[in-house]
Amino acid sequence: MTDEEMLYDDVHIALLEDIWGEGFLSPGGPDEVARVLEGLDLSGKTVLDIGCGSGAIAVLLAR
């Protein structure tokens, strides 16, 4: 099971896309989030995700 599959099942994704449109996680999905965060050492740090929407990015940050 991939990280994306663990976050949301197909039904949940379809519902969120009906509400917010395609690409609700971010335009580039989890790969783009990983690219943006590359090189940041967040281990043991607190991160405040303001406007987290569905919370998917917060889940990726926690991992």
mmCIF file as Biopython writes it, N, C-alpha, C and O atoms, coordinates in Angstrom:
data_model
#
loop_
_atom_site.group_PDB
_atom_site.id
_atom_site.type_symbol
_atom_site.label_atom_id
_atom_site.label_alt_id
_atom_site.label_comp_id
_atom_site.label_asym_id
_atom_site.label_entity_id
_atom_site.label_seq_id
_atom_site.pdbx_PDB_ins_code
_atom_site.Cartn_x
_atom_site.Cartn_y
_atom_site.Cartn_z
_atom_site.occupancy
_atom_site.B_iso_or_equiv
_atom_site.auth_seq_id
_atom_site.auth_asym_id
_atom_site.pdbx_PDB_model_num
ATOM 1   N N  . MET A ? 1  ? 0.841   -1.181 0.000  1.0 0.0 1  A 1 
ATOM 2   C CA . MET A ? 1  ? 0.000   0.000  0.000  1.0 0.0 1  A 1 
ATOM 3   C C  . MET A ? 1  ? 0.888   1.249  0.000  1.0 0.0 1  A 1 
ATOM 4   O O  . MET A ? 1  ? 1.811   1.356  0.808  1.0 0.0 1  A 1 
ATOM 5   N N  . THR A ? 2  ? 0.612   2.178  -0.895 1.0 0.0 2  A 1 
ATOM 6   C CA . THR A ? 2  ? 1.397   3.409  -0.985 1.0 0.0 2  A 1 
ATOM 7   C C  . THR A ? 2  ? 0.939   4.404  0.073  1.0 0.0 2  A 1 
ATOM 8   O O  . THR A ? 2  ? -0.115  4.230  0.685  1.0 0.0 2  A 1 
ATOM 9   N N  . ASP A ? 3  ? 1.742   5.458  0.285  1.0 0.0 3  A 1 
ATOM 10  C CA . ASP A ? 3  ? 1.366   6.516  1.228  1.0 0.0 3  A 1 
ATOM 11  C C  . ASP A ? 3  ? 0.044   7.154  0.843  1.0 0.0 3  A 1 
ATOM 12  O O  . ASP A ? 3  ? -0.787  7.440  1.705  1.0 0.0 3  A 1 
ATOM 13  N N  . GLU A ? 4  ? -0.155  7.380  -0.463 1.0 0.0 4  A 1 
ATOM 14  C CA . GLU A ? 4  ? -1.407  7.983  -0.921 1.0 0.0 4  A 1 
ATOM 15  C C  . GLU A ? 4  ? -2.600  7.101  -0.586 1.0 0.0 4  A 1 
ATOM 16  O O  . GLU A ? 4  ? -3.642  7.595  -0.157 1.0 0.0 4  A 1 
ATOM 17  N N  . GLU A ? 5  ? -2.450  5.802  -0.781 1.0 0.0 5  A 1 
ATOM 18  C CA . GLU A ? 5  ? -3.541  4.871  -0.497 1.0 0.0 5  A 1 
ATOM 19  C C  . GLU A ? 5  ? -3.852  4.834  0.992  1.0 0.0 5  A 1 
ATOM 20  O O  . GLU A ? 5  ? -5.003  4.631  1.380  1.0 0.0 5  A 1 
ATOM 21  N N  . MET A ? 6  ? -2.847  5.028  1.824  1.0 0.0 6  A 1 
ATOM 22  C CA . MET A ? 6  ? -3.058  5.007  3.260  1.0 0.0 6  A 1 
ATOM 23  C C  . MET A ? 6  ? -3.771  6.267  3.743  1.0 0.0 6  A 1 
ATOM 24  O O  . MET A ? 6  ? -4.454  6.229  4.766  1.0 0.0 6  A 1 
ATOM 25  N N  . LEU A ? 7  ? -3.628  7.367  3.035  1.0 0.0 7  A 1 
ATOM 26  C CA . LEU A ? 7  ? -4.265  8.613  3.452  1.0 0.0 7  A 1 
ATOM 27  C C  . LEU A ? 7  ? -5.761  8.587  3.193  1.0 0.0 7  A 1 
ATOM 28  O O  . LEU A ? 7  ? -6.550  8.902  4.084  1.0 0.0 7  A 1 
ATOM 29  N N  . TYR A ? 8  ? -6.153  8.221  2.006  1.0 0.0 8  A 1 
ATOM 30  C CA . TYR A ? 8  ? -7.555  8.282  1.617  1.0 0.0 8  A 1 
ATOM 31  C C  . TYR A ? 8  ? -7.891  7.148  0.668  1.0 0.0 8  A 1 
ATOM 32  O O  . TYR A ? 8  ? -7.078  6.766  -0.174 1.0 0.0 8  A 1 
ATOM 33  N N  . ASP A ? 9  ? -9.103  6.609  0.811  1.0 0.0 9  A 1 
ATOM 34  C CA . ASP A ? 9  ? -9.557  5.626  -0.164 1.0 0.0 9  A 1 
ATOM 35  C C  . ASP A ? 9  ? -10.196 6.363  -1.346 1.0 0.0 9  A 1 
ATOM 36  O O  . ASP A ? 9  ? -10.382 7.579  -1.295 1.0 0.0 9  A 1 
ATOM 37  N N  . ASP A ? 10 ? -10.528 5.632  -2.396 1.0 0.0 10 A 1 
ATOM 38  C CA . ASP A ? 10 ? -11.063 6.249  -3.618 1.0 0.0 10 A 1 
ATOM 39  C C  . ASP A ? 10 ? -12.354 7.023  -3.378 1.0 0.0 10 A 1 
ATOM 40  O O  . ASP A ? 10 ? -12.573 8.065  -3.996 1.0 0.0 10 A 1 
ATOM 41  N N  . VAL A ? 11 ? -13.207 6.527  -2.490 1.0 0.0 11 A 1 
ATOM 42  C CA . VAL A ? 11 ? -14.477 7.212  -2.201 1.0 0.0 11 A 1 
ATOM 43  C C  . VAL A ? 11 ? -14.212 8.568  -1.554 1.0 0.0 11 A 1 
ATOM 44  O O  . VAL A ? 11 ? -14.828 9.569  -1.917 1.0 0.0 11 A 1 
ATOM 45  N N  . HIS A ? 12 ? -13.287 8.590  -0.590 1.0 0.0 12 A 1 
ATOM 46  C CA . HIS A ? 12 ? -12.949 9.848  0.087  1.0 0.0 12 A 1 
ATOM 47  C C  . HIS A ? 12 ? -12.316 10.836 -0.893 1.0 0.0 12 A 1 
ATOM 48  O O  . HIS A ? 12 ? -12.642 12.023 -0.873 1.0 0.0 12 A 1 
ATOM 49  N N  . ILE A ? 13 ? -11.432 10.362 -1.733 1.0 0.0 13 A 1 
ATOM 50  C CA . ILE A ? 13 ? -10.794 11.226 -2.728 1.0 0.0 13 A 1 
ATOM 51  C C  . ILE A ? 13 ? -11.839 11.815 -3.664 1.0 0.0 13 A 1 
ATOM 52  O O  . ILE A ? 13 ? -11.805 13.010 -3.955 1.0 0.0 13 A 1 
ATOM 53  N N  . ALA A ? 14 ? -12.771 10.985 -4.141 1.0 0.0 14 A 1 
ATOM 54  C CA . ALA A ? 14 ? -13.826 11.474 -5.044 1.0 0.0 14 A 1 
ATOM 55  C C  . ALA A ? 14 ? -14.665 12.545 -4.362 1.0 0.0 14 A 1 
ATOM 56  O O  . ALA A ? 14 ? -15.004 13.552 -4.984 1.0 0.0 14 A 1 
ATOM 57  N N  . LEU A ? 15 ? -15.004 12.345 -3.097 1.0 0.0 15 A 1 
ATOM 58  C CA . LEU A ? 15 ? -15.786 13.338 -2.360 1.0 0.0 15 A 1 
ATOM 59  C C  . LEU A ? 15 ? -15.020 14.648 -2.234 1.0 0.0 15 A 1 
ATOM 60  O O  . LEU A ? 15 ? -15.570 15.719 -2.495 1.0 0.0 15 A 1 
ATOM 61  N N  . LEU A ? 16 ? -13.752 14.569 -1.835 1.0 0.0 16 A 1 
ATOM 62  C CA . LEU A ? 16 ? -12.952 15.782 -1.680 1.0 0.0 16 A 1 
ATOM 63  C C  . LEU A ? 16 ? -12.776 16.508 -3.012 1.0 0.0 16 A 1 
ATOM 64  O O  . LEU A ? 16 ? -12.808 17.738 -3.050 1.0 0.0 16 A 1 
ATOM 65  N N  . GLU A ? 17 ? -12.590 15.768 -4.100 1.0 0.0 17 A 1 
ATOM 66  C CA . GLU A ? 17 ? -12.442 16.406 -5.407 1.0 0.0 17 A 1 
ATOM 67  C C  . GLU A ? 17 ? -13.753 17.024 -5.867 1.0 0.0 17 A 1 
ATOM 68  O O  . GLU A ? 17 ? -13.739 18.039 -6.563 1.0 0.0 17 A 1 
ATOM 69  N N  . ASP A ? 18 ? -14.891 16.434 -5.494 1.0 0.0 18 A 1 
ATOM 70  C CA . ASP A ? 18 ? -16.186 17.058 -5.798 1.0 0.0 18 A 1 
ATOM 71  C C  . ASP A ? 18 ? -16.318 18.393 -5.077 1.0 0.0 18 A 1 
ATOM 72  O O  . ASP A ? 18 ? -16.872 19.348 -5.620 1.0 0.0 18 A 1 
ATOM 73  N N  . ILE A ? 19 ? -15.810 18.452 -3.861 1.0 0.0 19 A 1 
ATOM 74  C CA . ILE A ? 19 ? -15.911 19.681 -3.059 1.0 0.0 19 A 1 
ATOM 75  C C  . ILE A ? 19 ? -14.891 20.721 -3.508 1.0 0.0 19 A 1 
ATOM 76  O O  . ILE A ? 19 ? -15.252 21.868 -3.771 1.0 0.0 19 A 1 
ATOM 77  N N  . TRP A ? 20 ? -13.610 20.328 -3.600 1.0 0.0 20 A 1 
ATOM 78  C CA . TRP A ? 20 ? -12.530 21.286 -3.827 1.0 0.0 20 A 1 
ATOM 79  C C  . TRP A ? 20 ? -11.907 21.225 -5.203 1.0 0.0 20 A 1 
ATOM 80  O O  . TRP A ? 20 ? -11.084 22.079 -5.533 1.0 0.0 20 A 1 
ATOM 81  N N  . GLY A ? 21 ? -12.261 20.266 -6.006 1.0 0.0 21 A 1 
ATOM 82  C CA . GLY A ? 21 ? -11.677 20.136 -7.334 1.0 0.0 21 A 1 
ATOM 83  C C  . GLY A ? 21 ? -10.495 19.186 -7.340 1.0 0.0 21 A 1 
ATOM 84  O O  . GLY A ? 21 ? -9.975  18.803 -6.291 1.0 0.0 21 A 1 
ATOM 85  N N  . GLU A ? 22 ? -10.085 18.815 -8.534 1.0 0.0 22 A 1 
ATOM 86  C CA . GLU A ? 22 ? -8.981  17.867 -8.700 1.0 0.0 22 A 1 
ATOM 87  C C  . GLU A ? 22 ? -7.696  18.447 -8.132 1.0 0.0 22 A 1 
ATOM 88  O O  . GLU A ? 22 ? -7.439  19.644 -8.262 1.0 0.0 22 A 1 
ATOM 89  N N  . GLY A ? 23 ? -6.896  17.610 -7.509 1.0 0.0 23 A 1 
ATOM 90  C CA . GLY A ? 23 ? -5.627  18.058 -6.944 1.0 0.0 23 A 1 
ATOM 91  C C  . GLY A ? 23 ? -5.781  18.688 -5.585 1.0 0.0 23 A 1 
ATOM 92  O O  . GLY A ? 23 ? -5.013  19.581 -5.225 1.0 0.0 23 A 1 
ATOM 93  N N  . PHE A ? 24 ? -6.776  18.234 -4.807 1.0 0.0 24 A 1 
ATOM 94  C CA . PHE A ? 24 ? -7.052  18.849 -3.515 1.0 0.0 24 A 1 
ATOM 95  C C  . PHE A ? 24 ? -5.862  18.786 -2.576 1.0 0.0 24 A 1 
ATOM 96  O O  . PHE A ? 24 ? -5.688  19.692 -1.761 1.0 0.0 24 A 1 
ATOM 97  N N  . LEU A ? 25 ? -5.033  17.747 -2.659 1.0 0.0 25 A 1 
ATOM 98  C CA . LEU A ? 25 ? -3.881  17.638 -1.761 1.0 0.0 25 A 1 
ATOM 99  C C  . LEU A ? 25 ? -2.899  18.760 -2.053 1.0 0.0 25 A 1 
ATOM 100 O O  . LEU A ? 25 ? -2.518  19.515 -1.159 1.0 0.0 25 A 1 
ATOM 101 N N  . SER A ? 26 ? -2.508  18.860 -3.266 1.0 0.0 26 A 1 
ATOM 102 C CA . SER A ? 26 ? -1.673  19.936 -3.789 1.0 0.0 26 A 1 
ATOM 103 C C  . SER A ? 26 ? -1.538  19.634 -5.271 1.0 0.0 26 A 1 
ATOM 104 O O  . SER A ? 26 ? -1.698  18.484 -5.681 1.0 0.0 26 A 1 
ATOM 105 N N  . PRO A ? 27 ? -1.248  20.635 -6.078 1.0 0.0 27 A 1 
ATOM 106 C CA . PRO A ? 27 ? -1.178  20.384 -7.518 1.0 0.0 27 A 1 
ATOM 107 C C  . PRO A ? 27 ? -0.227  19.255 -7.903 1.0 0.0 27 A 1 
ATOM 108 O O  . PRO A ? 27 ? -0.475  18.552 -8.883 1.0 0.0 27 A 1 
ATOM 109 N N  . GLY A ? 28 ? 0.830   19.074 -7.167 1.0 0.0 28 A 1 
ATOM 110 C CA . GLY A ? 28 ? 1.792   18.020 -7.495 1.0 0.0 28 A 1 
ATOM 111 C C  . GLY A ? 28 ? 1.657   16.778 -6.646 1.0 0.0 28 A 1 
ATOM 112 O O  . GLY A ? 28 ? 2.432   15.833 -6.800 1.0 0.0 28 A 1 
ATOM 113 N N  . GLY A ? 29 ? 0.681   16.763 -5.748 1.0 0.0 29 A 1 
ATOM 114 C CA . GLY A ? 29 ? 0.476   15.611 -4.877 1.0 0.0 29 A 1 
ATOM 115 C C  . GLY A ? 29 ? 1.604   15.431 -3.880 1.0 0.0 29 A 1 
ATOM 116 O O  . GLY A ? 29 ? 2.378   16.358 -3.638 1.0 0.0 29 A 1 
ATOM 117 N N  . PRO A ? 30 ? 1.702   14.245 -3.300 1.0 0.0 30 A 1 
ATOM 118 C CA . PRO A ? 30 ? 2.723   13.990 -2.284 1.0 0.0 30 A 1 
ATOM 119 C C  . PRO A ? 30 ? 4.151   14.183 -2.789 1.0 0.0 30 A 1 
ATOM 120 O O  . PRO A ? 30 ? 5.035   14.547 -2.014 1.0 0.0 30 A 1 
ATOM 121 N N  . ASP A ? 31 ? 4.383   13.945 -4.077 1.0 0.0 31 A 1 
ATOM 122 C CA . ASP A ? 31 ? 5.732   14.138 -4.630 1.0 0.0 31 A 1 
ATOM 123 C C  . ASP A ? 31 ? 6.147   15.604 -4.563 1.0 0.0 31 A 1 
ATOM 124 O O  . ASP A ? 31 ? 7.304   15.911 -4.276 1.0 0.0 31 A 1 
ATOM 125 N N  . GLU A ? 32 ? 5.210   16.506 -4.827 1.0 0.0 32 A 1 
ATOM 126 C CA . GLU A ? 32 ? 5.517   17.942 -4.757 1.0 0.0 32 A 1 
ATOM 127 C C  . GLU A ? 32 ? 5.765   18.367 -3.317 1.0 0.0 32 A 1 
ATOM 128 O O  . GLU A ? 32 ? 6.666   19.163 -3.051 1.0 0.0 32 A 1 
ATOM 129 N N  . VAL A ? 33 ? 4.979   17.848 -2.395 1.0 0.0 33 A 1 
ATOM 130 C CA . VAL A ? 33 ? 5.197   18.151 -0.976 1.0 0.0 33 A 1 
ATOM 131 C C  . VAL A ? 33 ? 6.598   17.697 -0.575 1.0 0.0 33 A 1 
ATOM 132 O O  . VAL A ? 33 ? 7.320   18.437 0.093  1.0 0.0 33 A 1 
ATOM 133 N N  . ALA A ? 34 ? 6.985   16.493 -0.974 1.0 0.0 34 A 1 
ATOM 134 C CA . ALA A ? 34 ? 8.322   15.979 -0.659 1.0 0.0 34 A 1 
ATOM 135 C C  . ALA A ? 34 ? 9.399   16.864 -1.270 1.0 0.0 34 A 1 
ATOM 136 O O  . ALA A ? 34 ? 10.422  17.118 -0.636 1.0 0.0 34 A 1 
ATOM 137 N N  . ARG A ? 35 ? 9.181   17.336 -2.493 1.0 0.0 35 A 1 
ATOM 138 C CA . ARG A ? 35 ? 10.165  18.206 -3.154 1.0 0.0 35 A 1 
ATOM 139 C C  . ARG A ? 35 ? 10.327  19.517 -2.394 1.0 0.0 35 A 1 
ATOM 140 O O  . ARG A ? 35 ? 11.448  19.981 -2.185 1.0 0.0 35 A 1 
ATOM 141 N N  . VAL A ? 36 ? 9.215   20.115 -1.980 1.0 0.0 36 A 1 
ATOM 142 C CA . VAL A ? 36 ? 9.258   21.391 -1.260 1.0 0.0 36 A 1 
ATOM 143 C C  . VAL A ? 36 ? 9.969   21.227 0.086  1.0 0.0 36 A 1 
ATOM 144 O O  . VAL A ? 36 ? 10.700  22.120 0.516  1.0 0.0 36 A 1 
ATOM 145 N N  . LEU A ? 37 ? 9.758   20.100 0.740  1.0 0.0 37 A 1 
ATOM 146 C CA . LEU A ? 37 ? 10.332  19.878 2.066  1.0 0.0 37 A 1 
ATOM 147 C C  . LEU A ? 37 ? 11.737  19.285 2.035  1.0 0.0 37 A 1 
ATOM 148 O O  . LEU A ? 37 ? 12.379  19.153 3.077  1.0 0.0 37 A 1 
ATOM 149 N N  . GLU A ? 38 ? 12.217  18.928 0.839  1.0 0.0 38 A 1 
ATOM 150 C CA . GLU A ? 38 ? 13.533  18.307 0.707  1.0 0.0 38 A 1 
ATOM 151 C C  . GLU A ? 38 ? 14.606  19.187 1.345  1.0 0.0 38 A 1 
ATOM 152 O O  . GLU A ? 38 ? 14.669  20.392 1.101  1.0 0.0 38 A 1 
ATOM 153 N N  . GLY A ? 39 ? 15.439  18.566 2.156  1.0 0.0 39 A 1 
ATOM 154 C CA . GLY A ? 39 ? 16.534  19.296 2.784  1.0 0.0 39 A 1 
ATOM 155 C C  . GLY A ? 39 ? 16.178  19.915 4.123  1.0 0.0 39 A 1 
ATOM 156 O O  . GLY A ? 39 ? 17.065  20.373 4.844  1.0 0.0 39 A 1 
ATOM 157 N N  . LEU A ? 40 ? 14.898  19.937 4.470  1.0 0.0 40 A 1 
ATOM 158 C CA . LEU A ? 40 ? 14.501  20.465 5.775  1.0 0.0 40 A 1 
ATOM 159 C C  . LEU A ? 40 ? 14.546  19.338 6.796  1.0 0.0 40 A 1 
ATOM 160 O O  . LEU A ? 40 ? 13.980  18.268 6.571  1.0 0.0 40 A 1 
ATOM 161 N N  . ASP A ? 41 ? 15.210  19.573 7.903  1.0 0.0 41 A 1 
ATOM 162 C CA . ASP A ? 41 ? 15.244  18.567 8.961  1.0 0.0 41 A 1 
ATOM 163 C C  . ASP A ? 41 ? 14.152  18.902 9.967  1.0 0.0 41 A 1 
ATOM 164 O O  . ASP A ? 41 ? 14.336  19.749 10.840 1.0 0.0 41 A 1 
ATOM 165 N N  . LEU A ? 42 ? 13.014  18.228 9.836  1.0 0.0 42 A 1 
ATOM 166 C CA . LEU A ? 42 ? 11.878  18.492 10.717 1.0 0.0 42 A 1 
ATOM 167 C C  . LEU A ? 42 ? 11.777  17.473 11.851 1.0 0.0 42 A 1 
ATOM 168 O O  . LEU A ? 42 ? 10.847  17.534 12.656 1.0 0.0 42 A 1 
ATOM 169 N N  . SER A ? 43 ? 12.710  16.554 11.921 1.0 0.0 43 A 1 
ATOM 170 C CA . SER A ? 43 ? 12.682  15.531 12.974 1.0 0.0 43 A 1 
ATOM 171 C C  . SER A ? 43 ? 12.717  16.187 14.344 1.0 0.0 43 A 1 
ATOM 172 O O  . SER A ? 43 ? 13.590  17.006 14.630 1.0 0.0 43 A 1 
ATOM 173 N N  . GLY A ? 44 ? 11.761  15.819 15.189 1.0 0.0 44 A 1 
ATOM 174 C CA . GLY A ? 44 ? 11.716  16.345 16.550 1.0 0.0 44 A 1 
ATOM 175 C C  . GLY A ? 44 ? 11.238  17.776 16.656 1.0 0.0 44 A 1 
ATOM 176 O O  . GLY A ? 44 ? 11.263  18.355 17.742 1.0 0.0 44 A 1 
ATOM 177 N N  . LYS A ? 45 ? 10.804  18.358 15.553 1.0 0.0 45 A 1 
ATOM 178 C CA . LYS A ? 45 ? 10.345  19.747 15.558 1.0 0.0 45 A 1 
ATOM 179 C C  . LYS A ? 45 ? 8.826   19.798 15.495 1.0 0.0 45 A 1 
ATOM 180 O O  . LYS A ? 45 ? 8.177   18.841 15.073 1.0 0.0 45 A 1 
ATOM 181 N N  . THR A ? 46 ? 8.274   20.916 15.915 1.0 0.0 46 A 1 
ATOM 182 C CA . THR A ? 46 ? 6.835   21.147 15.837 1.0 0.0 46 A 1 
ATOM 183 C C  . THR A ? 46 ? 6.547   21.958 14.591 1.0 0.0 46 A 1 
ATOM 184 O O  . THR A ? 46 ? 7.228   22.946 14.315 1.0 0.0 46 A 1 
ATOM 185 N N  . VAL A ? 47 ? 5.538   21.543 13.836 1.0 0.0 47 A 1 
ATOM 186 C CA . VAL A ? 47 ? 5.145   22.248 12.618 1.0 0.0 47 A 1 
ATOM 187 C C  . VAL A ? 47 ? 3.686   22.650 12.754 1.0 0.0 47 A 1 
ATOM 188 O O  . VAL A ? 47 ? 2.841   21.816 13.081 1.0 0.0 47 A 1 
ATOM 189 N N  . LEU A ? 48 ? 3.381   23.912 12.507 1.0 0.0 48 A 1 
ATOM 190 C CA . LEU A ? 48 ? 2.010   24.402 12.515 1.0 0.0 48 A 1 
ATOM 191 C C  . LEU A ? 48 ? 1.566   24.554 11.069 1.0 0.0 48 A 1 
ATOM 192 O O  . LEU A ? 48 ? 2.109   25.373 10.328 1.0 0.0 48 A 1 
ATOM 193 N N  . ASP A ? 49 ? 0.586   23.770 10.673 1.0 0.0 49 A 1 
ATOM 194 C CA . ASP A ? 49 ? 0.060   23.793 9.309  1.0 0.0 49 A 1 
ATOM 195 C C  . ASP A ? 49 ? -1.216  24.625 9.319  1.0 0.0 49 A 1 
ATOM 196 O O  . ASP A ? 49 ? -2.288  24.120 9.651  1.0 0.0 49 A 1 
ATOM 197 N N  . ILE A ? 50 ? -1.102  25.885 8.959  1.0 0.0 50 A 1 
ATOM 198 C CA . ILE A ? 50 ? -2.255  26.787 8.946  1.0 0.0 50 A 1 
ATOM 199 C C  . ILE A ? 50 ? -2.999  26.609 7.631  1.0 0.0 50 A 1 
ATOM 200 O O  . ILE A ? 50 ? -2.394  26.611 6.559  1.0 0.0 50 A 1 
ATOM 201 N N  . GLY A ? 51 ? -4.298  26.459 7.722  1.0 0.0 51 A 1 
ATOM 202 C CA . GLY A ? 51 ? -5.102  26.252 6.521  1.0 0.0 51 A 1 
ATOM 203 C C  . GLY A ? 51 ? -4.870  24.875 5.944  1.0 0.0 51 A 1 
ATOM 204 O O  . GLY A ? 51 ? -4.743  24.714 4.730  1.0 0.0 51 A 1 
ATOM 205 N N  . CYS A ? 52 ? -4.814  23.873 6.819  1.0 0.0 52 A 1 
ATOM 206 C CA . CYS A ? 52 ? -4.411  22.524 6.395  1.0 0.0 52 A 1 
ATOM 207 C C  . CYS A ? 52 ? -5.454  21.800 5.559  1.0 0.0 52 A 1 
ATOM 208 O O  . CYS A ? 52 ? -5.178  20.711 5.056  1.0 0.0 52 A 1 
ATOM 209 N N  . GLY A ? 53 ? -6.642  22.369 5.393  1.0 0.0 53 A 1 
ATOM 210 C CA . GLY A ? 53 ? -7.648  21.730 4.547  1.0 0.0 53 A 1 
ATOM 211 C C  . GLY A ? 53 ? -8.009  20.358 5.050  1.0 0.0 53 A 1 
ATOM 212 O O  . GLY A ? 53 ? -8.512  20.213 6.164  1.0 0.0 53 A 1 
ATOM 213 N N  . SER A ? 54 ? -7.758  19.350 4.243  1.0 0.0 54 A 1 
ATOM 214 C CA . SER A ? 54 ? -8.117  17.974 4.601  1.0 0.0 54 A 1 
ATOM 215 C C  . SER A ? 54 ? -7.114  17.340 5.556  1.0 0.0 54 A 1 
ATOM 216 O O  . SER A ? 54 ? -7.375  16.266 6.098  1.0 0.0 54 A 1 
ATOM 217 N N  . GLY A ? 55 ? -5.987  17.980 5.768  1.0 0.0 55 A 1 
ATOM 218 C CA . GLY A ? 55 ? -4.976  17.460 6.689  1.0 0.0 55 A 1 
ATOM 219 C C  . GLY A ? 55 ? -3.985  16.492 6.074  1.0 0.0 55 A 1 
ATOM 220 O O  . GLY A ? 55 ? -3.129  15.961 6.781  1.0 0.0 55 A 1 
ATOM 221 N N  . ALA A ? 56 ? -4.080  16.251 4.780  1.0 0.0 56 A 1 
ATOM 222 C CA . ALA A ? 56 ? -3.205  15.269 4.136  1.0 0.0 56 A 1 
ATOM 223 C C  . ALA A ? 56 ? -1.733  15.667 4.225  1.0 0.0 56 A 1 
ATOM 224 O O  . ALA A ? 56 ? -0.878  14.812 4.454  1.0 0.0 56 A 1 
ATOM 225 N N  . ILE A ? 57 ? -1.433  16.933 4.049  1.0 0.0 57 A 1 
ATOM 226 C CA . ILE A ? 57 ? -0.035  17.361 4.119  1.0 0.0 57 A 1 
ATOM 227 C C  . ILE A ? 57 ? 0.487   17.205 5.541  1.0 0.0 57 A 1 
ATOM 228 O O  . ILE A ? 57 ? 1.644   16.834 5.735  1.0 0.0 57 A 1 
ATOM 229 N N  . ALA A ? 58 ? -0.349  17.482 6.537  1.0 0.0 58 A 1 
ATOM 230 C CA . ALA A ? 58 ? 0.059   17.293 7.928  1.0 0.0 58 A 1 
ATOM 231 C C  . ALA A ? 58 ? 0.400   15.831 8.197  1.0 0.0 58 A 1 
ATOM 232 O O  . ALA A ? 58 ? 1.344   15.539 8.932  1.0 0.0 58 A 1 
ATOM 233 N N  . VAL A ? 59 ? -0.358  14.917 7.611  1.0 0.0 59 A 1 
ATOM 234 C CA . VAL A ? 59 ? -0.068  13.486 7.767  1.0 0.0 59 A 1 
ATOM 235 C C  . VAL A ? 59 ? 1.283   13.166 7.137  1.0 0.0 59 A 1 
ATOM 236 O O  . VAL A ? 59 ? 2.079   12.434 7.726  1.0 0.0 59 A 1 
ATOM 237 N N  . LEU A ? 60 ? 1.551   13.701 5.954  1.0 0.0 60 A 1 
ATOM 238 C CA . LEU A ? 60 ? 2.842   13.462 5.302  1.0 0.0 60 A 1 
ATOM 239 C C  . LEU A ? 60 ? 3.980   14.049 6.129  1.0 0.0 60 A 1 
ATOM 240 O O  . LEU A ? 60 ? 5.041   13.435 6.236  1.0 0.0 60 A 1 
ATOM 241 N N  . LEU A ? 61 ? 3.777   15.231 6.717  1.0 0.0 61 A 1 
ATOM 242 C CA . LEU A ? 61 ? 4.805   15.842 7.559  1.0 0.0 61 A 1 
ATOM 243 C C  . LEU A ? 61 ? 5.078   14.985 8.794  1.0 0.0 61 A 1 
ATOM 244 O O  . LEU A ? 61 ? 6.227   14.832 9.209  1.0 0.0 61 A 1 
ATOM 245 N N  . ALA A ? 62 ? 4.033   14.438 9.367  1.0 0.0 62 A 1 
ATOM 246 C CA . ALA A ? 62 ? 4.193   13.618 10.571 1.0 0.0 62 A 1 
ATOM 247 C C  . ALA A ? 62 ? 4.995   12.352 10.288 1.0 0.0 62 A 1 
ATOM 248 O O  . ALA A ? 62 ? 5.673   11.834 11.176 1.0 0.0 62 A 1 
ATOM 249 N N  . ARG A ? 63 ? 4.922   11.862 9.075  1.0 0.0 63 A 1 
ATOM 250 C CA . ARG A ? 63 ? 5.665   10.649 8.716  1.0 0.0 63 A 1 
ATOM 251 C C  . ARG A ? 63 ? 7.119   10.979 8.523  1.0 0.0 63 A 1 
ATOM 252 O O  . ARG A ? 63 ? 7.917   10.094 8.216  1.0 0.0 63 A 1 
#
